Amino acid sequence: MKRFLFSILTTITLPLFAQSPTEPIAVLGGHANDVDAVSLSNQGYIATGSFDHKINIYKSDSPFTFFKTLSGHMGPVNVVSFNNNGKLLASGSEDRVIVLWDSLWRQSRRFEAHKDKINCLTFDPRGRYLYSGSDDKTLIVWDILTGKQIKTIMHGQPINAIAPTNDIKFVYVAGAEPKIKLYHMLSNKVIKTLDGHTDVVNDIAITRDGKFMVSGSNDKTARVWDLTTGKQVRILPVDCWKVTTVSISDDNQYATTGCNDGSIKVWELATGKLINSIDFSGSIARNVMFGKTNQHILGAFMLRNSAEYGLRVYQSKISLTAVNVSLKNNTNPADSAKKEPIKGPKTPATPPNKIPTQQKK
């Protein structure tokens, strides 16, 4: 019912004359309902979560062949997330359950503590912990090795997005409010607030070097933040009603924004320059991210017509030369000072900074 009302309200706000849809280069079919979530692994796979309660796995290289369907949820799959080494996949659903899938696509663990639908999941950079956020207004930290719930933070608002920093003691949280909050995980306290948005923040993403954040909100804006100073760098001219999803490329060079009018835009992060504009009118962009080598954009959409269900793949229009130069030289101010491409860190045998469990009162 909530989904139906959301679609009706969004339809009312569409422009009278919509743009012609941008044609995707591929539609990855196999789902029987809308695709709500997408994640890309460095092991060569794409995972999609759908309102049909299923997760589909595809090969991430063109022609993006179907590989496997994972079943285990009893409700729509709202979020899927690979860890940095691509050997674990976490999925969260409106059934309030989180499932952890191993490298052989078997259910290795089920986490059941949330009291409402799961909105966001992310692994810490070192791969030891899984963070989950829910409409029940809680952030929960799970120990991957033991399967135990080791920390719960009451956020006070439904949580839409979580972004751990490179130091696992600090985590950014965005929810049903205009503020983005930085939590100190040892004390459970908010130690910094990013102020600027005037409505609900739907999504946040941090560059791999931890220097910049992109956020998207119902206030019709996407914003770039300098996390060193906590100051807003710029507002991206998204030209839409609500920014529902954002992402940043692994090389820290580019960002995407997706809106509830079906539009996707690709930006050069350091300058705010618009690289590409994609339109899929009659839809809502639910989750958007870069494909392999930044040449493709992967789009999960909620449809409002009888269009073919499936993940849509678009050309990013980022030149391959620009990608190669950025990876080699790393000259963008949003990059780290390293000369080599940024890669996900390996999971250590033991975490360098353990998040302590909650103490009994």
C-alpha positions in Angstrom: 0.0 0.0 0.0 2.9 2.4 0.9 4.5 1.6 -2.4 1.3 2.2 -4.3 0.8 5.6 -2.7 4.4 6.6 -3.3 4.0 5.8 -6.9 0.8 7.9 -7.2 2.3 10.9 -5.4 5.4 10.8 -7.6 3.3 10.5 -10.8 1.4 13.7 -9.8 4.7 15.6 -9.7 6.0 14.6 -13.1 6.5 17.3 -15.7 3.6 17.6 -18.2 6.0 16.8 -21.1 8.5 14.2 -20.1 11.8 13.7 -21.9 12.3 10.7 -24.2 13.8 7.8 -22.2 17.4 7.1 -22.6 17.8 3.6 -24.1 19.9 1.2 -22.0 22.5 -1.0 -23.6 21.2 -4.0 -21.6 18.3 -5.0 -19.4 19.3 -7.8 -17.0 16.0 -9.7 -16.7 14.9 -12.6 -14.5 12.9 -10.8 -11.9 9.1 -10.8 -11.7 8.9 -7.4 -10.1 10.8 -4.1 -9.6 14.5 -4.2 -8.9 15.2 -2.2 -5.8 18.9 -2.7 -5.1 22.2 -3.5 -6.8 25.7 -4.2 -5.7 28.9 -4.9 -7.6 31.7 -7.3 -6.4 35.3 -7.2 -7.4 35.0 -11.0 -8.0 33.1 -10.3 -11.3 29.5 -10.4 -10.1 26.5 -8.1 -10.0 23.8 -8.8 -7.3 20.2 -7.4 -7.6 17.5 -7.4 -5.0 13.8 -7.3 -6.0 10.3 -6.8 -4.8 9.8 -10.5 -5.9 11.7 -11.5 -2.8 14.6 -12.8 -4.9 18.3 -12.0 -5.4 19.7 -12.5 -8.9 23.4 -12.8 -9.6 24.9 -11.9 -13.0 28.4 -11.8 -14.5 29.6 -8.2 -14.4 31.4 -8.3 -17.8 29.4 -7.7 -21.0 27.1 -9.4 -22.1 26.2 -9.5 -18.4 24.9 -13.1 -18.4 22.6 -14.4 -15.7 24.3 -16.7 -13.2 22.1 -17.7 -10.3 19.0 -16.8 -8.2 19.2 -16.8 -4.4 16.0 -17.4 -2.4 15.6 -17.0 1.4 13.6 -13.8 2.0 9.9 -13.6 2.7 9.6 -10.0 1.6 10.9 -7.5 -0.9 14.7 -7.3 -0.9 15.5 -3.6 -0.2 19.3 -3.7 -0.1 22.2 -5.9 -1.2 25.9 -5.3 -0.4 29.1 -7.1 -1.2 32.1 -6.8 1.2 35.4 -5.3 -0.1 36.9 -8.6 -1.2 33.7 -9.7 -2.9 33.4 -13.0 -1.1 30.5 -12.1 1.1 27.1 -10.7 0.1 24.6 -9.3 2.6 20.9 -8.8 1.8 18.2 -7.0 3.8 14.4 -7.2 3.3 11.1 -5.9 4.4 10.8 -9.2 6.2 13.2 -7.6 8.8 15.8 -10.3 8.2 19.4 -9.9 7.1 21.0 -12.9 5.2 24.7 -13.3 4.8 25.7 -15.3 1.7 29.2 -17.0 1.3 31.4 -17.3 -1.8 29.5 -20.4 -2.9 26.1 -18.5 -2.6 25.0 -20.4 0.5 23.3 -18.8 3.4 26.0 -18.6 6.1 24.1 -16.6 8.7 20.8 -14.9 9.3 20.6 -11.8 11.5 17.2 -11.2 13.1 16.9 -8.3 15.6 15.3 -5.4 13.7 11.7 -4.7 14.3 10.9 -3.1 10.9 12.2 -3.3 7.3 15.9 -3.1 6.6 16.9 0.0 4.5 20.7 -0.2 4.4 23.6 -2.5 4.9 27.3 -1.9 4.6 30.5 -3.7 5.7 33.2 -1.9 7.4 36.3 -1.4 5.2 38.2 -4.2 7.0 35.4 -6.7 6.5 34.9 -7.7 10.2 31.6 -5.9 10.9 28.3 -5.4 9.2 26.2 -2.3 9.8 22.4 -2.4 9.3 19.9 0.4 9.5 16.1 0.1 9.6 12.8 1.9 9.8 12.8 0.9 13.5 15.3 3.8 14.1 18.2 1.6 15.1 21.7 1.1 13.8 23.0 -2.4 14.6 26.6 -3.6 14.3 27.1 -7.3 13.7 30.2 -9.4 14.2 30.7 -11.4 10.9 32.9 -14.1 12.5 30.6 -14.9 15.5 27.2 -13.8 14.1 26.5 -11.8 17.2 24.8 -8.5 17.6 27.5 -6.4 19.3 26.1 -2.9 19.4 22.8 -1.1 18.9 22.4 2.7 18.6 19.1 4.4 18.8 19.1 7.0 16.1 15.7 8.5 16.8 14.7 8.5 13.1 14.3 5.8 10.5 17.7 5.2 9.0 18.2 5.5 5.3 21.9 5.2 4.8 25.1 4.3 6.7 28.7 5.1 5.6 31.5 3.8 7.8 34.8 5.8 7.7 38.2 4.2 7.3 38.5 4.4 11.1 35.9 1.9 12.3 35.3 4.0 15.4 33.3 6.5 13.4 30.2 6.0 11.2 28.0 8.6 9.3 24.3 8.0 9.5 21.5 9.6 7.4 17.8 9.3 8.1 14.4 10.8 8.0 15.8 14.3 8.9 17.8 17.0 7.2 21.0 16.3 9.2 23.8 13.8 8.6 25.3 12.6 11.9 28.8 11.2 12.7 28.7 8.7 15.6 31.6 7.8 17.8 31.0 4.0 18.1 32.8 3.7 21.4 30.5 6.2 23.2 27.4 5.9 21.0 27.4 9.7 20.8 27.0 12.1 17.9 30.3 14.0 17.6 29.6 16.0 14.4 26.6 17.0 12.4 26.6 18.0 8.7 24.0 20.8 8.3 22.8 22.1 5.0 19.9 19.9 3.7 16.4 21.1 4.5 14.6 17.8 4.1 15.0 14.1 4.6 18.4 12.7 3.5 17.9 9.5 1.5 21.4 8.4 0.7 25.1 9.2 1.4 28.4 7.9 -0.1 32.0 8.5 0.9 35.1 8.4 -1.3 37.5 5.6 -0.6 40.1 8.0 0.7 37.6 9.2 3.3 37.9 12.9 2.2 34.6 13.7 0.6 30.9 12.7 0.9 28.0 13.0 -1.6 24.5 13.2 -0.1 21.0 13.2 -1.7 17.9 14.6 -0.2 14.1 15.3 -0.6 15.1 19.0 -0.7 15.8 18.6 -4.5 19.6 18.8 -4.0 22.7 16.6 -3.9 25.6 18.0 -2.0 29.3 17.4 -1.8 31.0 17.7 1.6 34.6 18.1 2.7 34.8 15.6 5.6 38.0 17.1 6.9 36.3 20.4 7.6 32.7 19.3 7.8 31.8 22.0 5.3 29.7 21.9 2.2 31.8 22.1 -1.0 29.1 22.5 -3.6 25.5 21.7 -4.6 25.1 19.6 -7.7 22.3 21.0 -10.0 20.3 17.8 -10.2 17.1 19.5 -11.4 14.7 17.0 -9.8 12.1 16.8 -7.0 13.8 14.2 -4.8 17.4 12.7 -4.9 16.8 9.1 -3.9 20.3 7.5 -4.5 23.9 8.6 -4.8 27.2 6.7 -5.4 30.9 7.4 -5.9 33.3 5.6 -8.3 36.0 3.4 -6.7 38.7 5.8 -8.1 37.1 8.8 -6.3 36.8 10.7 -9.6 33.0 10.6 -10.3 29.6 10.5 -8.6 26.1 9.6 -9.7 22.7 10.9 -8.6 19.4 9.2 -9.1 16.0 10.8 -8.7 12.3 9.9 -8.3 11.6 11.1 -11.8 13.7 8.4 -13.3 16.7 10.6 -14.1 20.3 9.7 -13.4 23.3 12.1 -13.7 27.0 11.5 -13.8 29.3 14.1 -12.3 33.0 14.9 -12.2 33.4 15.0 -8.4 36.3 17.6 -8.2 34.6 20.2 -10.4 30.9 19.4 -10.3 30.9 19.1 -14.1 28.0 17.2 -15.6 29.3 14.2 -17.6 26.1 12.5 -18.6 22.3 12.8 -18.1 20.1 9.6 -18.3 16.3 9.7 -18.3 14.0 6.8 -17.6 10.7 8.6 -17.3 7.8 6.6 -15.8 10.1 5.2 -13.1 11.9 6.0 -9.8 15.6 5.5 -9.4 16.0 3.3 -6.3 19.7 2.4 -6.5 22.4 3.5 -8.9 26.1 2.7 -9.0 29.0 2.5 -11.4 29.8 -0.7 -13.2 33.2 -2.2 -13.8 35.9 0.4 -14.9 33.3 3.2 -14.7 32.2 2.6 -18.3 28.7 1.6 -17.3 25.9 2.8 -14.9 23.8 0.2 -13.2 20.3 1.3 -12.4 17.6 -0.3 -10.2 14.2 1.3 -10.8 10.7 1.2 -9.5 8.5 1.1 -12.6 5.1 2.8 -13.1 4.1 1.0 -16.3 4.4 -2.4 -18.0 8.1 -1.9 -18.9 10.4 -4.9 -18.7 11.5 -5.7 -15.2 15.3 -5.9 -14.7 18.4 -4.0 -13.9 19.2 -1.4 -16.6 22.8 -0.8 -17.8 23.7 2.5 -19.4 26.8 4.0 -20.9 28.4 6.3 -18.4 30.0 8.5 -21.2 33.1 8.7 -19.1 35.9 8.4 -21.6 38.1 5.3 -21.2 41.2 7.6 -21.6 40.0 9.8 -18.7 39.5 6.7 -16.6 43.0 5.3 -17.4 44.6 8.7 -16.7 42.8 9.1 -13.4 43.7 5.7 -12.2 47.3 6.1 -13.2 48.0 9.7 -12.1 45.4 10.0 -9.4 45.5 13.8 -9.8 41.9 14.6 -8.7 41.8 16.6 -5.5 39.2 14.1 -4.2 41.8 11.3 -4.5 44.5 10.2 -2.0 48.1 10.9 -2.7 48.9 7.4 -3.7 50.0 6.7 -7.3 48.4 3.3 -7.6 44.7 2.6 -8.1 42.8 2.4 -4.8 41.8 -1.2 -3.9 39.7 -2.6 -1.1 41.8 -3.5 1.9 42.2 -7.2 2.7 40.4 -8.5 5.8 42.8 -9.0 8.7 42.8 -12.0 10.9 41.8 -9.8 13.8 40.5 -6.2 13.7 43.0 -3.5 14.7 40.3 -1.5 16.6 37.6 -3.7 18.0 34.2 -2.1 18.6 33.3 -3.0 22.2 30.0 -4.6 22.9 27.4 -2.8 24.9 27.9 -3.0 28.7 25.0 -4.2 30.8 23.6 -1.7 33.1 
